[in-house]
Amino acid sequence: MNITSLQSHILKGEELSPGSTGDFTWILSAISLAAKAIAAKVRMARIEDVLGDHGGSNVHGETQQKLDVIANDILMTCLGNRPSVAVVASEEDDQPTILRRDSEGGKYCVVFDPLDGSSNLDVSVGVGTIFSILRNDPSIHGAVETLCQTGRKQVAAGYVLYGSSTVFVLTTGRGVDMFVLDSTIGSFVLVKSQLQVPTTGKTYSVNEAYRDTFPDGFRRYLDWAHQNGYSSRYIGSMVADVHRTLLKGGVFLYPPTKKNPEGKLRLMYEANPMAMIMEQAGGKALTASTTPVSSIMDIKPTAIHQRTSVILGSADEVDAVTRHLKQ
Ligand code: FDP
């Protein structure tokens, strides 16, 4: 039996990059370590009584779950120990954290959502960690300015789904690979290399309760989907919904709504990493927050916690949505 661990897979990738110093590998190994620790916490949450509200709210005014805070601390600790990380930013923190100044090195920045979909935790629905790795440009001053790069500049992106199994999906810009945590050996094991999202899939994933507040084009698309034999699947946990879309095809949508006119999802640590994964898997990832619609990864961020609308998944299904937006 040929077992490839995440660690050995990354090391192999490093061999393909001449001059590589291993710094990047260390960062991915920190994220993988954090993911194992978070997975263990998520599994034990009810027993250890760490479900429920933390008592505070994050920068978005959302109630923080105890596990949001625990997952954030785990990632901060694991990444903080890596000398190649200059700046980190998290959904849970108002401001980015500068770990190392110019003279102290630090080639990379990491932005992440430590526990996405955490409102689903109490009912044991899949939740996840989403991350994006960017290069640090020491000539740019200020953590926010350093981080506000377009998604096209991401060096790597990925997510970890804490579901019925713990799945790590990663792209370093050379396709998408999927690993599953084998808890008997404590390693993420490669289960699928060069993952491709199916070109079509008659499933749409959206919170249809907000339909009346979607722009007209999205309502037209939903009418069309209803008339054309589509099925609906919506977990309400982005990582789980995107993972299903990646494996089975279809489209995941979070349109502008009356409550969130820019869309709800965060550009830098939710939309951009998922967009990179989708594009690397042969799919598409667009935003309707621009006119006309454009690629999520072409948006130039102006703030760390900026939101965007999202249309991503199978290429033909994303096209079907945008056709209706144009009418
Ligand atoms: P949550 O609020 O539970 O953390 O961005 C956060 C997110 O979940 C996504 O994971 C999910 O796709 C979305 O919000 C769900 O939003 P709605 O409840 O508005 O559908």
Boltz pocket constraint, residues with backbone or C-beta under 6 A from the ligand:
constraints:
  - pocket:
      binder: B
      contacts: [[A, 115], [A, 116], [A, 117], [A, 118], [A, 119], [A, 120], [A, 207], [A, 236], [A, 237], [A, 238], [A, 239], [A, 241], [A, 264], [A, 265], [A, 266], [A, 270]]
      max_distance: 6.0
